[in-house]
Amino acid sequence: MRRSSFILFLVFAGIFFCGNCTRSRRETNPSPEENPASYPLFRDQDDRPVIAAFGDSLTAGSGVDPAENYPSRLQAKLDAEGYRYRVVNAGVSGETSSQGLSRAKSVQALNPAIVIIEFGGNDGLRGVPVETTRRNLAAMVSLFRSKGAKVILAGMEIPPNYGPQYTREFHNIFAGVAEEHGAALIPFFLEDVGGHRGLNQDDGIHPTSEGYAIVVENVWKVLKPLL
């Protein structure tokens, strides 16, 4: 899947720099460590099966109203289609796959029926060794599947300026992990969104509400057969 280096640089730079988001954004999208009550399951006795949206800033929904991020839009779509699930936003801005792996057990504590794993963008931008990212993603998939959850892995891309070998190997991580460890695959999480001016915020990096509406459709194509 070919993408211009400019578009990919903007996309991945946004994921990385969101690690330095302002305090107001973190208050809008609190992490579970900062506010365990942000997991809806902890607030009441809702017994619907949980879909855990587990990832970095693209899952957390940095810069948009909480009702407009992809987990919230996914909840609305499930409700409209008559599926009885609860979507929990377990996204934390700026995280690498290593940081995600360190949180995996806290997400597993939700006993999710389905987990959508979206990590790797920050790894790629920082030049993390491909094998490290692969190992972390594989460990996450294995953990959740060992507890009976269905797992979806969201594919990401890396700017070509990191060199053809690293770019190619990074691209292959997601399909490889999905096939080897029995996860469903979203080929590219930001398909038809990354680099499109009207679908990203003023920084040209993070999706707008309209952009997240397309992201949800990318997720839905893979999620629906698992429901």
Rosetta blueprint (number, residue, H / E / L):
1 M L
2 R L
3 R L
4 S L
5 S H
6 F H
7 I H
8 L H
9 F H
10 L H
11 V H
12 F H
13 A H
14 G H
15 I H
16 F H
17 F H
18 C H
19 G H
20 N H
21 C L
22 T L
23 R H
24 S H
25 R H
26 R H
27 E H
28 T H
29 N L
30 P L
31 S L
32 P L
33 E L
34 E L
35 N L
36 P H
37 A H
38 S H
39 Y L
40 P H
41 L H
42 F H
43 R L
44 D L
45 Q L
46 D L
47 D L
48 R L
49 P L
50 V E
51 I E
52 A E
53 A E
54 F E
55 G E
56 D L
57 S H
58 L H
59 T H
60 A H
61 G L
62 S L
63 G L
64 V L
65 D L
66 P H
67 A H
68 E H
69 N L
70 Y H
71 P H
72 S H
73 R H
74 L H
75 Q H
76 A H
77 K H
78 L H
79 D H
80 A H
81 E H
82 G L
83 Y L
84 R L
85 Y L
86 R E
87 V E
88 V E
89 N E
90 A E
91 G E
92 V L
93 S L
94 G L
95 E L
96 T L
97 S H
98 S H
99 Q H
100 G H
101 L H
102 S H
103 R H
104 A H
105 K H
106 S H
107 V H
108 Q H
109 A L
110 L L
111 N L
112 P L
113 A L
114 I E
115 V E
116 I E
117 I E
118 E E
119 F L
120 G L
121 G H
122 N H
123 D H
124 G H
125 L H
126 R H
127 G L
128 V L
129 P L
130 V H
131 E H
132 T H
133 T H
134 R H
135 R H
136 N H
137 L H
138 A H
139 A H
140 M H
141 V H
142 S H
143 L H
144 F H
145 R H
146 S H
147 K L
148 G L
149 A L
150 K E
151 V E
152 I E
153 L E
154 A E
155 G L
156 M L
157 E L
158 I L
159 P L
160 P H
161 N H
162 Y H
163 G L
164 P H
165 Q H
166 Y H
167 T H
168 R H
169 E H
170 F H
171 H H
172 N H
173 I H
174 F H
175 A H
176 G H
177 V H
178 A H
179 E H
180 E H
181 H H
182 G L
183 A L
184 A E
185 L E
186 I E
187 P L
188 F L
189 F L
190 L L
191 E L
192 D L
193 V L
194 G L
195 G L
196 H L
197 R H
198 G H
199 L H
200 N E
201 Q L
202 D L
203 D L
204 G L
205 I L
206 H L
207 P E
208 T L
209 S H
210 E H
211 G H
212 Y H
213 A H
214 I H
215 V H
216 V H
217 E H
218 N H
219 V H
220 W H
221 K H
222 V H
223 L H
224 K H
225 P H
226 L H
227 L L
